[in-house]
Amino acid sequence: MRELLCTYTASRTWQHPFALAYKRRVSYLSILNAFNLVCGMKDRSMRPKLIVQIILAMLLAFPLLLSCGQKQADNQNSATGGSQQAAATSGSTQQATAQAPKIATAEPATAGFGGIEKQLIDTLLVMWGAKGHLTSIDQAAKMLGMTVSDSVRADMLKKLSDNLTMTKKLSRYRPATFVLTNREKLIAQYIISSEKKNSEFPAIKQIAVDLKIAEPELKNRLKFLADIGLLYDLGQSDTTNKLGYSLGGNLADFSFDMGLRYHVFYVDDKLPFNVGCAKEALYLISTEFAKNKVRYETTDLLTLAPVVVVFDQGRVVSIAPPEARLVEGGSCGRNNLFVSQQNGENWTKAQPRLAQQQIAPVYDIRERLAQIAEQSKQ
């Protein structure tokens, strides 16, 4: 209200000599000048009227001028104080920004992780920072030259599940992708595939023979899969369930997108690490590892038979089996290698269609690699 009155007073007195006092803000001196201007007017008949107007304007405007002047001073002080505070805040922000990289790096690693777990998570965060890299806990442990127990991995699974925002890789693929070993993923795939195909769970002996795993090791892995909720321990096997396990309540978390599938790289015969889907693997071959020797291993999703492709400086050296094919389509989990054209086609027919009812294409690996290499140059 005070500001409105100030503005109104100024507008009403602007055409009179007293306006000089408001405009110049020189107080009594300007008022005296206003009277002098009136007294010096040639038309003496206008003097009384103007003097009355000046006196009335003075009575109305003088208190407001004092108030407005105080208000202006307050605003100036406030602005000065605000500028000083902003400068201080800016300095603090710059200092915080300078420290931000260290904090950003340290926070995820120290958020509930300690000892061996901290060493592992620090290594994983570095690996996950590279495009396409999905390094798992056991692979990070090998890089560090240490062994990691099942209990540590189970504990890290819970912590990673509670901190999905730690890195985009966790929210994109889910923690189970990084907690399970490739051997454990293969065992789980076998059990799920066998139950779906035969409407019953396979016997331990059958799994051991088909996957070439010793029974004691297999039993130990089954127990771990039950401990983390992928399987449910029935306590014993019987005629209706030869395995003694059924599917666990957390199966959906383990089968999300990439789920139990894996694509592993051995670069220049060094320690292995997992990468994304088959399509991403070929992109990495054409870009990041175009000058390296890479052994790429995965499994056929229908038969779980191994598929191995060796590259050297971006070129295919060997494919086993030679008839293996690449299927591309939709999300990362749908891009995989198969032992034959027929397996690839059979798998695509069983999957939800892509846009416009399109069936996912099946490619010759060499031809598709050449196409991707050309695209990466553009």
N, C-alpha and C positions, 0 to 999 in steps of 0.2 A: 504494500500500500504506500509506504514511504517513497519508494522509487517511482511509483506512478504519479504521486503528488509533485515530486521534484520535476519530472518530465513535463507535467501539466503547467506548473508555474513558469518554467523556462519558456514554454511555447506561448504563454499568454503575455509575457513581458518582453518577448524578443523584438517587437517593433517599437518599443519605448526606450528612452535613454538608459533606463535602469537595466536593460538587458546586458549592457556592458559589464555590470557587476557579476552577473551569472556567467556570461561567456568567458570573461577573463579570470574570474575567481580572484579579484584583487580587493575585495571587501570594501572598506570605507572609502578608500581613495577613488574607486570607480563610482561610488554613489555620489561623492562630491563632484566628480567630473560630470555626472549626469545632471546635477543641479546647475552647474556652470553652463552646460549646453542649453538648458532651458532658459536661463537668465539672458543668454546671448541671442535668443531668437528675436527676429525683427517683428514678427507678428505678436504683439504683446497681449492681444486678446486671448491667445491660446495658453498663456503661461499658467493662470490659475488652474485650469482643467488638467494640464499635464502634471503640475505639482501635486495635485490631489491624487492623480493616478500613480505617481511615483511613490507617495507616502503609503497608499494602500498596498501597492506592490511590495514595498519594503516590509510592512507589517505582516504580509502573508508569506513572503519569500525568505525573509531573513532567518527565521528558525529552521525552515526546510533546507536552506543553503548550508547552515551549520550541520544539520543532520546528514545531508547528502555528502558534504565534505568529509564528515566522520565515516560515512558509509564507504566513500571512495578510499579513504585511508585504510579502513578495515579490509577492503577488497585487495588493496595493494599489498598489505601485510600478509593477507591470506595467500595471495598469489606468490609473494616472495617465499613465504613459508612452504607453500605447496611445491614451488620449484626446487627449494632446498631438499624437501622430502623426496621429491621425484628423483633428484640427482643422487641422493643417498640410496634410494631404492634401486636406481639404475646401476650404481656401483656394486650394490649387493648382488643384483641379478647377474652382472658381468662376472663377478667373482664366483657366483654359483654356477654360471655357465661354464666358466673355466674348469670348475671341479666336476661338472656333470658327467663327462666321459668316464672318470674314475668311479663315480657313484653308480652310474648305469652298469658298469662292468661288475662292480663288487656286490651290488644289492642282490641280484638273482642267486649268485653263488653262496651268499651268506644267509639267505632266507630259509633257515631251518636245516641247512646242510652243514655237516662238520666232519672233520677227519677224512677218511677215505671217500665218503660221499662228496665232500667239497672238491677234492681233487678230480673226481669223476665228472661232476657237473661243470666245473671250469673247463675241462677238456671238451665235453660235449657241446657247450655253448660256442666254443670256437669252431668246432666242426660243423655244427648246425648253421653257423653264420655263412657258410659257403653254399652257393646255389646247388640244389639237388641232393645235398649230403644228408643222409638219415642215419648217421652212425649210432649204433646201439651201445648200451652200457658195457656189455662184455667186450666189445671191440675197443672201446675207450680204455678199458682195464688192460688189454693187451698192449696198447700203445704206451701205457704208463708202466708196463712191466709188473703188474700186480694181479692178484686173483681177487675175485669178488664173490661173496657168498650169496646164496639164495635169499637169506634174510635181509641182506643189504639191498638187493634188487627189489624185494617186496616192499621194503620201507621206502625206497626211492619212488616206486610206483605210486604209493599213496601221496607222497609229497608233490610229485609232478602232477598228479591228478588234481591236487588242491591249488596248483599254481600254473594253470594253463596259459596265463598271460605272460609268463616268463619269456616265451619266445613264440613266434608264429608257427614254428614247426610243431609245437605241442598241440595247439588248438587246431591245426590243420590235419594232423595225422593221428592224434591221440597218444598218450604216454605208452600204451602197451606196445606200440610199434618199436619203441626204443628199449623197452625192458626185456622183452623176450629175445632169446638167441635164435639164430636161423634154424638150428636143430629143433628147438622147441616149437617154432612156428610150423615146421614140417610135420612134426608129430601131431599137432593140433589139426592141421589141414587133413592129414590122413584119417583121423578119427571122425571128423565132421563129414568128409567126403564118403567114407565107408558107411556111416550110419544113414546118410541120405540115399545112397545107392542101394544098400541091402536092407534098409529098415531095421538094422540092428548094429550094436557096437562090436568092433572087431576084438578078437582075443589078443592078449599081450604077446603071445608067441607069434601070431600072424604079423603084428606090427613090427616086431623085432626082426623077423625074416625079411619082410618087404623093404624096410628102411635100413637094414643092415646095422642095427643097434643092439648092443648087448642087453639082455633082459634086466640085469641089476641097474644099469644106467637108465633104461626106459622107465622102470618102476619109480626111480628117483625123480625123473622129470615129470611123471604123471602126478606125483605127490605135490610138486611145486606148482603145477598148473591148477591143482585143486586148491592149494593155499591162497592163490591170488584170484580165485573165483572163475577161472575159465572152465574148469571142470568141477563136478560135484562128486565127492567120495561117498560111494554107497556102502563102504565098509567091507564088502566082499563081492566076489563074482558068483554068478549062478547060471542056470540054464537060459534064463531070459536076458541076462546081461553078462556076457563073457568077459567084459573088460573090468567091471567093478566100479566104473565111473559113468556118470551121465553129464550132459552139458550144464555148465554152471550159470548162475544168475548174471554174471558180468560178461557173458559171451558177446553181447552187442558192442561193448567197448573194444573188444579185441578184434572184431571183424569189421569195424568201421573203415570204409574206403580201402586203403592199402591193406589194412588188417593184418592177416597172417602171411601175406605174400612178402617176398623179399627179392631184392636185386643187389648183388654184391660185386664190388670191384676189387681186383688185386692190381694195383698200379705199380709197374716196374718190379713185380714180384715181391712187393712189400706187404705189410699187414693189411688185412681186408677191412673195408667199411661199406656199409649199405648206402645205396643211392635210391632215387625215386623210381617211378615206373619205367617200363621198357623204353618208352618214347623219350623220357628225360635222360635215360642212360645214353641213348644214341646222340642226343644233343651235347651231352658232356664229352662224349668221345670226339665230336666234331669241333669242340671249342676248348674247354679247359684241358683236355688230355689229348689234343691233336698231335702232340709230339712225343707221347709216351706209349709204352707197351701196356695194354690193359687186358686182363682176363675177366670176362663178365659171365657170372653164373646166376641162373635162376631155375625155376621148375615149371613144367607144363601144368596148368591148373586142372586139367582133366585127369591126367595120369600120374602127376607128381614126378614124372621122369625128368632128370636133369637136362638143361640146355646150356651149353657152354660156347661162348663166342670169344675169340681172341682177336684183338686189334693191335696194329703196330703203326704209329704215326698216322692215325685216322683211317687206316685201311683194314679191311677184313683179312685176317690171316687164315682162320679156320672156323668152321661151324660144326658143332656136334649136337645132334645128328645133322647131316648136311641138308636135310629137308625142312629144317626148322623155319618157322615163319613168325612175323611180327603182326600183332593185331592192335589197331589203334581205335579208340572211341571213347568219348565222354570223359569221365573223371579219371584221375591218375590210376585208380585201381583197375580200370578196364584196359589198360595198355600193357600187354604181356607178350611173352614169347611162347610158342607151342612147337611140339616136336614135328608137326606136319601141317600141311595146308588143310587137310580134312579136320584135324583137331581144332584148328583155329576157326574154321567155318562152323563146326558143331557148337563151339563155345559161344560164338557171336549170335547164333540163332536162339540160344537159350537166355540171352541177356535182353533187358529192356531196350527198345529201339532208340536211336538217336533222333535228332530233329527230322521232321518230315518222313518218319518211318524208315530212315536210312539204316541199313545194316553196317556195322563197323567194318571197315576195310581190312583185308589181309594182305600183307606186303612181303615181298622178297626182302630179306634183311639187307643185302648188299645194295639193292636198288634204293631202298628207303634211306639208308645211310648216305648215299650219294646225294639224294634230294635234300636231306637235312644239312649236309655240309655246304651245299650251294646256297641254301637259304641263310645260313649263318654268316655268309660272306656279304650279304646284301645289307 
